Amino acid sequence: AGTGIPCARYVGQPMTLCKARIEHKGADKADVTVTWPDGGTRLISFYGGLPAGSDSPDEFRFTREGSLNMIRVGVSERFEITDQLALGN
């Protein structure tokens, strides 16, 4: 499935729209591949129904508001991925 999610790649950049491709790997596991508008990708993994990590060596962290996961990678990358999108529930 291909869809769009809010994302930002650079410090101070307003959120824009990135393409996201979701690969479900079981009931509460998924890989979300995000494609930046200017090229390149970031892989974000969900495990146990929550964001679990990325393919970047930079710090991975997230906060939740309801069913929305606000994910940060390193100092500048930001993503907003809903449970519905990542886990299909």
OpenMM code with the backbone's topology and positions (N, CA, C; nanometers):
from openmm import Vec3, app, unit

residues = "ALA GLY THR GLY ILE PRO CYS ALA ARG TYR VAL GLY GLN PRO MET THR LEU CYS LYS ALA ARG ILE GLU HIS LYS GLY ALA ASP LYS ALA ASP VAL THR VAL THR TRP PRO ASP GLY GLY THR ARG LEU ILE SER PHE TYR GLY GLY LEU PRO ALA GLY SER ASP SER PRO ASP GLU PHE ARG PHE THR ARG GLU GLY SER LEU ASN MET ILE ARG VAL GLY VAL SER GLU ARG PHE GLU ILE THR ASP GLN LEU ALA LEU GLY ASN".split()
positions = [
    Vec3(0.0851, -0.1201, 0.0000),
    Vec3(0.0000, 0.0000, 0.0000),
    Vec3(0.0878, 0.1239, 0.0000),
    Vec3(0.0535, 0.2211, -0.0798),
    Vec3(0.1272, 0.3465, -0.0823),
    Vec3(0.0363, 0.4585, -0.0372),
    Vec3(0.0887, 0.5464, 0.0457),
    Vec3(0.0099, 0.6568, 0.0977),
    Vec3(0.1040, 0.7705, 0.1341),
    Vec3(0.0526, 0.8781, 0.1882),
    Vec3(0.1362, 0.9902, 0.2270),
    Vec3(0.1296, 1.0147, 0.3764),
    Vec3(0.2422, 1.0559, 0.4352),
    Vec3(0.2461, 1.0919, 0.5768),
    Vec3(0.3154, 1.2270, 0.5925),
    Vec3(0.2826, 1.3016, 0.6992),
    Vec3(0.3555, 1.4250, 0.7278),
    Vec3(0.4997, 1.3919, 0.7666),
    Vec3(0.5940, 1.4695, 0.7126),
    Vec3(0.7351, 1.4430, 0.7400),
    Vec3(0.8156, 1.5722, 0.7249),
    Vec3(0.9323, 1.5747, 0.7873),
    Vec3(1.0281, 1.6839, 0.7681),
    Vec3(1.1674, 1.6235, 0.7791),
    Vec3(1.2586, 1.6714, 0.6960),
    Vec3(1.3934, 1.6141, 0.6904),
    Vec3(1.4988, 1.7051, 0.7529),
    Vec3(1.4725, 1.8360, 0.7509),
    Vec3(1.5750, 1.9316, 0.7922),
    Vec3(1.5293, 2.0141, 0.9115),
    Vec3(1.6230, 2.0642, 0.9897),
    Vec3(1.5927, 2.1466, 1.1067),
    Vec3(1.5129, 2.2691, 1.0642),
    Vec3(1.4026, 2.2945, 1.1325),
    Vec3(1.3225, 2.4133, 1.1051),
    Vec3(1.2313, 2.4029, 0.9845),
    Vec3(1.2366, 2.2911, 0.9136),
    Vec3(1.1516, 2.2734, 0.7950),
    Vec3(1.0091, 2.2402, 0.8389),
    Vec3(0.9090, 2.3113, 0.7831),
    Vec3(0.7707, 2.2732, 0.8131),
    Vec3(0.7428, 2.1325, 0.7604),
    Vec3(0.6454, 2.0668, 0.8202),
    Vec3(0.6091, 1.9332, 0.7750),
    Vec3(0.5612, 1.9404, 0.6299),
    Vec3(0.6014, 1.8407, 0.5526),
    Vec3(0.5576, 1.8272, 0.4150),
    Vec3(0.4986, 1.6874, 0.4006),
    Vec3(0.4762, 1.6417, 0.2797),
    Vec3(0.4189, 1.5086, 0.2601),
    Vec3(0.5223, 1.4153, 0.1991),
    Vec3(0.5431, 1.3013, 0.2636),
    Vec3(0.6321, 1.1980, 0.2110),
    Vec3(0.5488, 1.0767, 0.1728),
    Vec3(0.5942, 1.0067, 0.0693),
    Vec3(0.5307, 0.8798, 0.0347),
    Vec3(0.5708, 0.7767, 0.1397),
    Vec3(0.4763, 0.6891, 0.1739),
    Vec3(0.5049, 0.5825, 0.2697),
    Vec3(0.4531, 0.4506, 0.2149),
    Vec3(0.5367, 0.3483, 0.2255),
    Vec3(0.4986, 0.2133, 0.1836),
    Vec3(0.5040, 0.1235, 0.3065),
    Vec3(0.3948, 0.0531, 0.3325),
    Vec3(0.3836, -0.0262, 0.4541),
    Vec3(0.3922, -0.1741, 0.4214),
    Vec3(0.4792, -0.2433, 0.4945),
    Vec3(0.4916, -0.3886, 0.4811),
    Vec3(0.4549, -0.4502, 0.6154),
    Vec3(0.3390, -0.5159, 0.6209),
    Vec3(0.2940, -0.5788, 0.7456),
    Vec3(0.3693, -0.7096, 0.7664),
    Vec3(0.4129, -0.7313, 0.8921),
    Vec3(0.4936, -0.8496, 0.9225),
    Vec3(0.4339, -0.9277, 1.0385),
    Vec3(0.3020, -0.9233, 1.0510),
    Vec3(0.2369, -0.9915, 1.1623),
    Vec3(0.1384, -0.8981, 1.2281),
    Vec3(0.0753, -0.9452, 1.3341),
    Vec3(-0.0340, -0.8705, 1.3970),
    Vec3(0.0085, -0.7319, 1.4445),
    Vec3(0.1246, -0.7221, 1.5068),
    Vec3(0.1640, -0.5931, 1.5646),
    Vec3(0.3021, -0.5493, 1.5181),
    Vec3(0.3437, -0.5993, 1.3992),
    Vec3(0.4747, -0.5632, 1.3443),
    Vec3(0.4590, -0.5115, 1.2018),
    Vec3(0.5388, -0.4106, 1.1688),
    Vec3(0.5355, -0.3565, 1.0328),
    Vec3(0.6624, -0.2774, 1.0058),
    Vec3(0.6980, -0.2680, 0.8785),
    Vec3(0.8047, -0.1789, 0.8338),
    Vec3(0.7408, -0.0721, 0.7463),
    Vec3(0.7708, 0.0541, 0.7765),
    Vec3(0.7209, 0.1663, 0.6980),
    Vec3(0.8405, 0.2300, 0.6280),
    Vec3(0.8414, 0.2254, 0.4947),
    Vec3(0.9480, 0.2886, 0.4176),
    Vec3(0.8983, 0.4248, 0.3708),
    Vec3(0.9644, 0.5297, 0.4197),
    Vec3(0.9267, 0.6673, 0.3876),
    Vec3(1.0218, 0.7191, 0.2803),
    Vec3(0.9661, 0.7742, 0.1713),
    Vec3(1.0477, 0.8303, 0.0638),
    Vec3(1.0400, 0.9824, 0.0699),
    Vec3(1.1568, 1.0461, 0.0847),
    Vec3(1.1637, 1.1926, 0.0909),
    Vec3(1.1305, 1.2530, -0.0447),
    Vec3(1.0683, 1.3717, -0.0465),
    Vec3(1.0385, 1.4393, -0.1739),
    Vec3(1.1643, 1.4672, -0.2564),
    Vec3(1.2786, 1.4906, -0.1878),
    Vec3(1.4027, 1.5210, -0.2610),
    Vec3(1.4923, 1.3986, -0.2771),
    Vec3(1.4362, 1.2793, -0.2565),
    Vec3(1.5111, 1.1562, -0.2797),
    Vec3(1.5589, 1.0905, -0.1517),
    Vec3(1.5785, 0.9616, -0.1577),
    Vec3(1.6237, 0.8863, -0.0418),
    Vec3(1.5068, 0.8350, 0.0407),
    Vec3(1.5373, 0.7416, 0.1288),
    Vec3(1.4329, 0.6798, 0.2100),
    Vec3(1.4761, 0.6674, 0.3551),
    Vec3(1.3779, 0.6459, 0.4402),
    Vec3(1.4024, 0.6126, 0.5800),
    Vec3(1.3079, 0.4983, 0.6145),
    Vec3(1.3610, 0.3930, 0.6750),
    Vec3(1.2805, 0.2791, 0.7181),
    Vec3(1.2498, 0.2934, 0.8671),
    Vec3(1.1221, 0.2865, 0.9009),
    Vec3(1.0799, 0.2922, 1.0407),
    Vec3(1.0080, 0.1620, 1.0729),
    Vec3(1.0546, 0.0945, 1.1777),
    Vec3(0.9970, -0.0341, 1.2161),
    Vec3(0.9031, -0.0183, 1.3346),
    Vec3(0.7922, -0.0900, 1.3286),
    Vec3(0.6983, -0.0981, 1.4402),
    Vec3(0.7049, -0.2399, 1.4962),
    Vec3(0.7078, -0.2508, 1.6283),
    Vec3(0.7106, -0.3806, 1.6944),
    Vec3(0.6261, -0.3710, 1.8205),
    Vec3(0.5437, -0.4714, 1.8463),
    Vec3(0.4569, -0.4657, 1.9632),
    Vec3(0.3570, -0.3523, 1.9540),
    Vec3(0.3253, -0.3115, 1.8296),
    Vec3(0.2274, -0.2059, 1.8095),
    Vec3(0.2806, -0.0655, 1.8271),
    Vec3(0.4123, -0.0514, 1.8495),
    Vec3(0.4718, 0.0812, 1.8715),
    Vec3(0.5923, 0.1020, 1.7809),
    Vec3(0.6275, 0.2295, 1.7548),
    Vec3(0.7501, 0.2561, 1.6790),
    Vec3(0.8693, 0.1981, 1.7552),
    Vec3(0.9559, 0.1247, 1.6861),
    Vec3(1.0631, 0.0533, 1.7552),
    Vec3(1.2032, 0.0943, 1.7108),
    Vec3(1.2167, 0.1567, 1.5936),
    Vec3(1.3499, 0.1937, 1.5486),
    Vec3(1.3500, 0.2300, 1.4016),
    Vec3(1.4697, 0.2666, 1.3536),
    Vec3(1.4837, 0.3042, 1.2128),
    Vec3(1.6140, 0.2482, 1.1584),
    Vec3(1.6367, 0.2706, 1.0291),
    Vec3(1.7604, 0.2244, 0.9668),
    Vec3(1.8699, 0.3303, 0.9751),
    Vec3(1.8494, 0.4321, 1.0593),
    Vec3(1.9506, 0.5357, 1.0811),
    Vec3(2.0253, 0.5056, 1.2107),
    Vec3(2.1565, 0.5371, 1.2162),
    Vec3(2.2298, 0.5193, 1.3418),
    Vec3(2.1961, 0.6289, 1.4438),
    Vec3(2.1259, 0.7336, 1.3989),
    Vec3(2.0937, 0.8449, 1.4884),
    Vec3(1.9860, 0.8058, 1.5888),
    Vec3(1.9775, 0.8846, 1.6960),
    Vec3(1.8820, 0.8578, 1.8036),
    Vec3(1.7391, 0.8494, 1.7512),
    Vec3(1.6666, 0.7485, 1.7994),
    Vec3(1.5264, 0.7267, 1.7619),
    Vec3(1.4406, 0.7485, 1.8851),
    Vec3(1.3375, 0.8316, 1.8710),
    Vec3(1.2457, 0.8520, 1.9824),
    Vec3(1.1083, 0.8859, 1.9280),
    Vec3(1.0070, 0.8684, 2.0122),
    Vec3(0.8716, 0.9002, 1.9681),
    Vec3(0.7857, 0.9384, 2.0871),
    Vec3(0.6809, 1.0137, 2.0586),
    Vec3(0.5766, 1.0406, 2.1563),
    Vec3(0.4448, 1.0045, 2.0903),
    Vec3(0.3445, 0.9816, 2.1738),
    Vec3(0.2131, 0.9445, 2.1212),
    Vec3(0.1082, 1.0438, 2.1673),
    Vec3(0.0161, 1.0772, 2.0778),
    Vec3(-0.1046, 1.1519, 2.1117),
    Vec3(-0.2195, 1.0699, 2.0572),
    Vec3(-0.2936, 1.0046, 2.1462),
    Vec3(-0.3995, 0.9151, 2.1007),
    Vec3(-0.3388, 0.8026, 2.0193),
    Vec3(-0.3816, 0.7896, 1.8934),
    Vec3(-0.3288, 0.6832, 1.8068),
    Vec3(-0.2277, 0.7370, 1.7055),
    Vec3(-0.1773, 0.8601, 1.7306),
    Vec3(-0.0776, 0.9212, 1.6418),
    Vec3(0.0613, 0.9072, 1.7020),
    Vec3(0.1543, 0.8532, 1.6239),
    Vec3(0.2937, 0.8403, 1.6652),
    Vec3(0.3733, 0.9536, 1.6027),
    Vec3(0.4310, 1.0392, 1.6884),
    Vec3(0.5169, 1.1474, 1.6406),
    Vec3(0.6608, 1.1019, 1.6629),
    Vec3(0.7276, 1.0709, 1.5518),
    Vec3(0.8572, 1.0046, 1.5547),
    Vec3(0.9665, 1.1026, 1.5156),
    Vec3(1.0788, 1.0963, 1.5890),
    Vec3(1.1955, 1.1789, 1.5557),
    Vec3(1.3167, 1.0883, 1.5383),
    Vec3(1.3962, 1.1185, 1.4359),
    Vec3(1.5210, 1.0470, 1.4123),
    Vec3(1.6305, 1.1522, 1.4029),
    Vec3(1.7318, 1.1409, 1.4897),
    Vec3(1.8390, 1.2396, 1.4915),
    Vec3(1.7868, 1.3758, 1.5337),
    Vec3(1.8544, 1.4826, 1.4885),
    Vec3(1.8173, 1.6176, 1.5314),
    Vec3(1.7089, 1.6797, 1.4452),
    Vec3(1.6871, 1.6255, 1.3251),
    Vec3(1.5996, 1.6987, 1.2334),
    Vec3(1.4833, 1.6204, 1.1738),
    Vec3(1.4953, 1.4890, 1.1611),
    Vec3(1.3910, 1.4136, 1.0914),
    Vec3(1.2688, 1.3939, 1.1806),
    Vec3(1.1499, 1.4212, 1.1216),
    Vec3(1.0244, 1.4065, 1.1954),
    Vec3(0.9217, 1.3368, 1.1073),
    Vec3(0.8427, 1.2505, 1.1700),
    Vec3(0.7397, 1.1752, 1.0977),
    Vec3(0.6152, 1.1659, 1.1841),
    Vec3(0.4982, 1.1662, 1.1214),
    Vec3(0.3731, 1.1413, 1.1923),
    Vec3(0.3052, 1.0219, 1.1264),
    Vec3(0.2955, 0.9129, 1.2010),
    Vec3(0.2388, 0.7886, 1.1483),
    Vec3(0.1316, 0.7390, 1.2445),
    Vec3(0.0110, 0.7187, 1.1938),
    Vec3(-0.0974, 0.6697, 1.2786),
    Vec3(-0.0881, 0.5178, 1.2961),
    Vec3(-0.1450, 0.4693, 1.4066),
    Vec3(-0.1533, 0.3246, 1.4282),
    Vec3(-0.2260, 0.2587, 1.3116),
    Vec3(-0.3346, 0.3223, 1.2676),
    Vec3(-0.4154, 0.2684, 1.1573),
    Vec3(-0.3292, 0.2445, 1.0334),
    Vec3(-0.2443, 0.3421, 1.0013),
    Vec3(-0.1590, 0.3301, 0.8834),
    Vec3(-0.0562, 0.2188, 0.9015),
    Vec3(0.0145, 0.2208, 1.0137),
    Vec3(0.1243, 0.1266, 1.0343),
    Vec3(0.0757, -0.0154, 1.0579),
    Vec3(-0.0304, -0.0291, 1.1355),
    Vec3(-0.0707, -0.1613, 1.1812),
    Vec3(-0.2023, -0.2084, 1.1220),
    Vec3(-0.2723, -0.1184, 1.0538),
    Vec3(-0.3953, -0.1564, 0.9875),
    Vec3(-0.5091, -0.1882, 1.0819),
    Vec3(-0.5037, -0.1294, 1.2026),
    Vec3(-0.6136, -0.1543, 1.2965),
    Vec3(-0.6606, -0.0268, 1.3629),
] * unit.nanometer
topology = app.Topology()
chain = topology.addChain("A")
for resn in residues:
    res = topology.addResidue(resn, chain)
    for name in ("N", "CA", "C"):
        topology.addAtom(name, app.Element.getBySymbol(name[0]), res)
